[in-house]
Amino acid sequence: MSATTQQFDHAEGNVARTVENQTSRVPSDYFLLAALGSIAASLVFKALDRSDEANFIGHWAPTFLALGIYNKMLKQNK
């Protein structure tokens, strides 16, 4: 087999398998709503002149979106 067509077989560990099984049960909309909620909360804190809290909460949005993408990928592979 050439390097471009070679497939690797591997088994996931117990922890990864458990996390994937639980994560795939969560509707994808929840991750989008969590991201939008963190953006909204960040705006509220910014309006209250609490910039440190606003920045902290605002940085959650990309994490929630990345988890949503991971969730979608899991559901496509099942």
trRosetta pair geometry for C-beta under 8 A, 3 or more apart (Angstrom, degrees):
i j d omega theta_ij theta_ji phi_ij phi_ji
1 5 5.5 -126 -169 88 96 97
1 6 4.7 121 124 -86 126 78
2 5 5.2 68 58 23 86 97
2 6 6.9 -134 91 -31 39 88
3 6 5.8 -38 -141 6 30 120
12 16 4.3 -119 -177 91 110 121
12 17 4.8 139 102 -59 120 85
12 20 7.2 -14 162 4 168 142
13 16 4.9 89 55 13 79 102
13 17 6.8 -146 93 -6 38 91
14 17 5.8 -58 -144 39 28 111
14 18 6.2 28 158 -19 65 108
15 18 5.9 -58 -149 36 28 110
15 19 6.3 25 156 -16 65 107
16 19 5.8 -55 -145 38 30 109
16 20 6.1 29 157 -18 65 109
17 20 5.9 -57 -146 39 27 110
17 21 6.3 29 156 -20 63 107
18 21 5.8 -55 -147 35 29 110
18 22 6.4 20 158 -11 64 109
19 22 6.0 -63 -149 42 29 105
19 23 5.8 25 158 -18 68 115
20 23 5.7 -55 -134 41 28 109
20 24 6.1 30 165 -24 64 108
20 74 5.4 -176 -158 -131 92 130
21 24 6.3 -55 -145 31 23 109
21 25 7.3 26 153 -23 55 104
22 25 6.0 -58 -165 24 35 114
22 26 7.7 35 146 -24 64 99
23 26 6.0 -50 -163 19 44 112
23 67 7.7 -126 -150 -172 122 94
23 70 7.0 -35 158 118 147 106
23 71 5.7 -131 158 -102 98 83
23 74 6.1 111 99 12 108 169
24 71 6.7 160 -103 -152 45 72
24 74 4.5 -126 -86 127 101 127
24 75 5.7 151 -147 -73 95 73
24 78 6.5 92 -161 -35 153 145
26 30 5.5 -87 172 49 101 141
26 31 7.4 91 127 -40 121 94
26 71 6.2 -80 75 -128 99 139
27 30 5.3 108 74 -13 80 99
28 31 6.0 -50 -167 28 51 109
28 32 6.9 44 144 -12 73 104
28 68 5.6 89 -160 -157 81 91
28 71 5.4 171 -100 106 79 127
28 72 5.7 53 -109 -71 136 87
28 75 7.6 -80 -53 0 115 149
29 32 5.6 -60 -154 41 42 110
29 33 6.0 40 152 -19 74 108
30 33 5.6 -55 -144 41 31 111
30 34 6.2 35 154 -23 65 105
31 34 5.6 -49 -146 34 32 113
31 35 6.5 33 153 -19 63 103
31 64 5.1 169 -168 172 75 83
31 65 6.7 131 151 -98 107 29
31 67 5.3 -158 -128 91 129 94
31 68 3.1 179 105 -75 146 99
31 71 6.2 -176 -24 15 146 143
32 35 5.7 -53 -150 35 32 111
32 36 6.4 28 153 -13 66 107
32 64 7.7 157 -81 138 17 111
32 65 7.4 59 -99 -102 58 73
32 68 6.0 84 -49 -112 69 159
33 36 5.7 -54 -143 42 33 109
33 37 6.0 38 154 -23 65 108
34 37 5.5 -54 -145 37 29 115
34 38 6.4 29 156 -20 63 103
34 60 7.6 -95 151 139 95 115
34 64 4.3 -156 99 -141 109 143
35 38 5.9 -54 -149 34 29 108
35 39 6.6 29 151 -17 62 105
35 60 7.5 -161 -116 116 54 80
35 61 4.3 82 -157 -148 82 74
35 62 7.8 94 -130 -51 113 19
35 64 4.0 -165 -66 87 81 126
35 65 5.0 60 -92 -52 150 84
35 68 7.3 -62 -24 -15 128 137
36 39 5.6 -53 -150 36 35 113
36 40 6.3 34 152 -18 67 106
36 61 7.8 86 -57 -124 24 107
37 40 5.6 -53 -145 38 32 111
37 41 6.2 31 156 -17 66 106
38 41 5.7 -50 -141 39 32 111
38 42 6.2 40 154 -25 63 105
38 57 5.4 -161 -161 166 83 82
38 58 6.6 148 147 -109 93 27
38 60 4.1 -130 -142 76 156 113
38 61 4.8 -161 83 -64 122 75
38 64 6.5 167 4 -4 136 141
39 42 5.6 -53 -150 34 29 115
39 43 6.6 31 151 -20 63 103
39 58 6.6 64 -113 -127 51 75
39 61 5.3 52 -56 -83 90 138
40 43 5.7 -52 -152 33 33 112
40 44 6.6 34 150 -20 64 103
41 44 5.5 -51 -150 33 36 114
41 45 6.4 33 153 -15 67 104
41 57 4.9 -91 104 156 112 148
42 45 5.9 -55 -148 39 31 108
42 46 6.3 33 152 -21 65 107
42 54 4.7 92 -165 -163 69 70
42 55 7.5 93 -145 -67 110 17
42 57 4.7 -165 -76 92 80 100
42 58 3.5 87 -124 -70 153 89
42 61 7.8 -63 -11 -31 142 117
43 46 5.5 -53 -146 36 32 113
43 47 6.3 33 154 -20 65 105
43 54 7.4 96 -65 -141 14 111
44 47 5.7 -55 -150 36 30 111
44 48 6.4 21 152 -11 64 109
44 54 8.0 -172 69 -103 49 95
45 48 5.6 -61 -147 44 33 108
45 50 4.5 -81 -173 76 86 105
45 51 7.6 151 134 -85 97 17
45 53 4.4 -127 -160 99 145 104
45 54 3.8 -169 95 -72 109 78
45 57 6.3 122 7 31 147 133
46 49 7.7 36 178 -79 34 25
46 50 7.4 -101 -76 59 23 61
46 51 6.4 55 -117 -102 69 61
46 54 4.0 93 -60 -126 77 157
50 53 4.4 -2 138 35 112 117
50 54 6.0 136 94 -26 70 92
51 54 5.3 -56 -141 38 34 116
51 55 6.2 32 162 -19 68 103
52 55 6.1 -55 -150 36 27 107
52 56 6.4 27 153 -19 62 109
53 56 5.6 -55 -146 37 33 114
53 57 6.2 20 162 -9 68 109
54 57 6.4 -62 -144 44 25 100
54 58 5.8 27 158 -22 63 117
55 58 5.6 -58 -138 40 27 114
55 59 6.5 31 161 -25 62 105
56 59 6.3 -62 -161 27 25 109
56 60 7.9 34 143 -30 56 95
57 60 5.8 -37 -168 5 46 117
58 61 6.4 -27 -175 -3 49 112
59 62 7.1 -41 -171 27 53 101
59 63 7.5 50 141 -10 68 109
60 63 5.5 -66 -162 42 49 114
60 64 6.0 46 148 -21 82 105
61 64 5.9 -57 -148 36 31 109
61 65 6.3 28 157 -16 66 108
62 65 5.6 -56 -145 40 35 112
62 66 6.2 37 155 -21 68 104
63 66 5.7 -52 -146 36 31 111
63 67 6.4 31 153 -17 63 105
64 67 5.7 -54 -149 37 32 112
64 68 6.4 37 150 -22 64 104
65 68 5.4 -50 -150 33 34 116
65 69 6.6 37 151 -19 65 100
66 69 5.7 -49 -151 33 35 112
66 70 6.5 38 149 -18 64 104
67 70 5.4 -51 -148 37 35 115
67 71 6.3 42 150 -24 65 103
68 71 5.4 -49 -148 33 32 116
68 72 6.6 34 152 -19 64 101
69 72 5.7 -51 -150 34 34 111
69 73 6.4 35 151 -20 65 104
70 73 5.7 -54 -149 35 32 113
70 74 6.5 36 152 -22 64 104
71 74 5.8 -53 -152 32 31 113
71 75 6.6 26 153 -16 64 106
72 75 5.9 -59 -151 37 32 109
72 76 6.5 31 153 -21 66 107
73 76 5.8 -56 -149 34 32 111
73 77 6.6 24 156 -15 65 109
74 77 6.1 -66 -152 38 29 106
74 78 6.8 29 154 -28 65 106
75 78 6.0 -52 -150 23 35 112
